[in-house]
Amino acid sequence: VGNTGTDGGGFHCQDANILVDDCEIQANTSNNGGGMWMSGGSLTMSNTLIRGNVANVNAASGGGMYVSGTSMGIDSCHFDSNQALSDSQAQGGAIYMQQDSSLSMANSIIEGNLADMTRIAGDTNSVYWARGGAIYTDDSNAIITGCTFDSNRAFMYLDDTDREGGGDQGGTGY
């Protein structure tokens, strides 16, 4: 609770096999993977609260979790109020998955997560997007059963005043 890191505020795991059960990953901050950052290996997680984590950098991904090339099994977890915040690309308020990651998720609640891109006033860069208020996948697979998705959002704000619905430039957002 309340940790800060460059990638993975709470956890940073490289090619590891991790078991997380009955834990809190809460109020952590990092560039990507506010709560957890994983590359390679596997994650088995159950009965865990992932709440109020923030990924906040240019091209922020995974407010709650950022995974790359990781196999995940998640059961009976609660992803609540995680945020990916950026001035160009915000992806996966709760979970961001890429590079052949896989997710099997059951009996979980994913609510109030946000992917929020606010363009800097006067910036004319055309590569902006907000994708996957709850989950964003890129070159990955997800099987989700018995879960509740509620009030997750992906928003783009232009010039700090105009709001547009989240765009999609490929990949899948949920």
C-alpha positions as CSV (number, residue, x, y, z in Angstrom):
1,V,0.0,0.0,0.0
2,G,1.3,3.5,-1.0
3,N,4.4,2.4,-2.9
4,T,6.0,4.2,-5.9
5,G,8.2,2.7,-8.6
6,T,9.3,3.3,-12.2
7,D,7.5,0.2,-13.6
8,G,5.3,-1.5,-11.0
9,G,4.5,0.6,-8.0
10,G,3.7,-2.4,-5.7
11,F,5.3,-5.3,-7.6
12,H,7.9,-5.5,-10.4
13,C,8.4,-9.1,-11.6
14,Q,10.6,-10.3,-14.5
15,D,10.3,-14.0,-15.7
16,A,8.9,-15.0,-12.3
17,N,6.0,-17.4,-11.3
18,I,4.0,-15.5,-8.7
19,L,1.1,-16.6,-6.4
20,V,-0.9,-13.8,-4.8
21,D,-3.7,-14.7,-2.4
22,D,-5.8,-12.7,0.0
23,C,-3.7,-9.5,-0.5
24,E,-4.2,-5.7,-1.0
25,I,-2.4,-3.9,-3.8
26,Q,-3.6,-0.4,-3.1
27,A,-2.7,3.3,-3.8
28,N,0.6,2.6,-5.6
29,T,2.0,4.7,-8.4
30,S,4.3,4.2,-11.3
31,N,4.9,5.0,-15.0
32,N,3.2,1.7,-16.1
33,G,1.5,-0.9,-14.0
34,G,0.5,1.3,-11.0
35,G,-0.1,-1.7,-8.8
36,M,1.9,-4.4,-10.6
37,W,4.3,-4.8,-13.6
38,M,5.1,-8.3,-15.0
39,S,7.1,-9.5,-18.0
40,G,7.2,-13.2,-18.7
41,G,6.4,-15.9,-16.2
42,S,3.0,-16.5,-14.7
43,L,0.6,-15.0,-12.1
44,T,-2.0,-16.8,-10.1
45,M,-4.1,-14.4,-8.1
46,S,-7.2,-14.9,-5.9
47,N,-9.1,-13.1,-3.2
48,T,-7.1,-9.9,-3.8
49,L,-8.1,-6.2,-3.8
50,I,-6.4,-4.1,-6.5
51,R,-7.6,-0.5,-5.7
52,G,-6.7,3.1,-6.4
53,N,-3.4,2.4,-8.3
54,V,-2.2,4.9,-10.9
55,A,0.0,4.6,-14.0
56,N,0.8,8.2,-14.9
57,V,3.3,9.0,-17.7
58,N,3.3,9.7,-21.4
59,A,1.7,6.6,-22.9
60,A,0.6,5.2,-19.5
61,S,-0.6,1.6,-19.5
62,G,-2.2,-0.6,-16.8
63,G,-3.4,1.4,-13.8
64,G,-3.8,-1.8,-11.8
65,M,-1.6,-4.2,-13.7
66,Y,0.8,-4.1,-16.8
67,V,1.7,-7.5,-18.2
68,S,3.8,-8.6,-21.1
69,G,4.3,-12.2,-22.2
70,T,2.6,-13.4,-19.0
71,S,0.1,-16.1,-18.3
72,M,-2.5,-15.1,-15.7
73,G,-5.2,-16.9,-13.7
74,I,-7.3,-14.5,-11.7
75,D,-10.2,-15.6,-9.5
76,S,-12.4,-13.8,-7.0
77,C,-10.5,-10.5,-7.2
78,H,-11.7,-6.9,-7.1
79,F,-10.2,-4.2,-9.4
80,D,-11.5,-0.9,-8.2
81,S,-10.7,2.7,-9.2
82,N,-7.4,2.1,-10.9
83,Q,-6.2,4.7,-13.4
84,A,-4.0,5.0,-16.5
85,L,-3.5,8.7,-17.0
86,S,-1.5,10.3,-19.9
87,D,-1.1,13.2,-22.2
88,S,-0.9,11.0,-25.3
89,Q,-2.0,7.4,-24.8
90,A,-3.8,5.8,-21.9
91,Q,-4.6,2.1,-22.1
92,G,-6.1,-0.4,-19.6
93,G,-7.5,1.3,-16.5
94,A,-7.4,-2.0,-14.6
95,I,-5.3,-4.3,-16.8
96,Y,-3.0,-3.8,-19.8
97,M,-1.9,-7.0,-21.6
98,Q,0.5,-7.3,-24.5
99,Q,2.9,-9.7,-26.4
100,D,1.2,-13.0,-26.2
101,S,-0.1,-12.6,-22.6
102,S,-3.1,-14.8,-21.6
103,L,-5.8,-14.2,-19.0
104,S,-8.3,-16.6,-17.5
105,M,-10.4,-14.5,-15.1
106,A,-13.5,-15.7,-13.2
107,N,-15.8,-14.4,-10.4
108,S,-14.2,-11.0,-10.2
109,I,-15.4,-7.4,-10.0
110,I,-13.9,-4.8,-12.3
111,E,-15.4,-1.4,-11.5
112,G,-14.7,2.3,-11.7
113,N,-11.4,2.0,-13.6
114,L,-10.3,4.7,-16.0
115,A,-8.0,5.2,-19.0
116,D,-7.8,9.0,-19.4
117,M,-5.8,10.9,-22.0
118,T,-5.7,14.7,-21.7
119,R,-3.8,16.4,-24.6
120,I,-1.6,19.3,-23.6
121,A,-3.2,22.5,-24.9
122,G,-1.7,23.5,-28.3
123,D,0.0,20.1,-28.9
124,T,-0.8,19.0,-32.5
125,N,0.6,15.4,-32.3
126,S,-2.0,13.2,-34.0
127,V,-1.2,10.0,-32.1
128,Y,-3.6,10.2,-29.1
129,W,-6.0,7.6,-27.7
130,A,-7.7,6.2,-24.6
131,R,-8.5,2.5,-24.8
132,G,-9.9,-0.1,-22.4
133,G,-11.4,1.6,-19.4
134,A,-11.3,-1.8,-17.7
135,I,-9.0,-4.1,-19.8
136,Y,-6.9,-3.5,-22.9
137,T,-5.3,-6.4,-24.8
138,D,-2.8,-6.2,-27.6
139,D,-1.7,-9.5,-29.2
140,S,-3.1,-11.4,-26.2
141,N,-5.9,-13.7,-25.3
142,A,-8.6,-13.4,-22.5
143,I,-11.2,-15.8,-21.3
144,I,-13.5,-14.0,-18.8
145,T,-16.4,-15.8,-17.0
146,G,-18.7,-14.9,-14.2
147,C,-17.3,-11.4,-13.8
148,T,-19.0,-8.0,-13.2
149,F,-17.9,-4.9,-15.2
150,D,-19.3,-1.7,-13.9
151,S,-18.6,2.0,-14.6
152,N,-15.2,1.6,-16.3
153,R,-14.3,4.4,-18.7
154,A,-11.9,5.4,-21.5
155,F,-11.9,9.1,-22.2
156,M,-9.9,11.5,-24.4
157,Y,-9.8,15.2,-23.5
158,L,-8.5,17.6,-26.2
159,D,-7.0,20.9,-25.3
160,D,-8.0,20.3,-21.7
161,T,-11.6,21.2,-22.4
162,D,-13.2,19.0,-25.1
163,R,-14.1,15.4,-24.3
164,E,-14.4,12.6,-26.8
165,G,-15.2,9.0,-26.4
166,G,-12.1,6.7,-26.3
167,G,-10.8,5.9,-29.7
168,D,-9.5,2.5,-30.8
169,Q,-6.3,2.2,-32.8
170,G,-6.2,-1.7,-32.9
171,G,-6.1,-4.2,-30.1
172,T,-9.2,-4.8,-27.9
173,G,-10.6,-2.7,-25.1
174,Y,-13.2,-3.9,-22.6
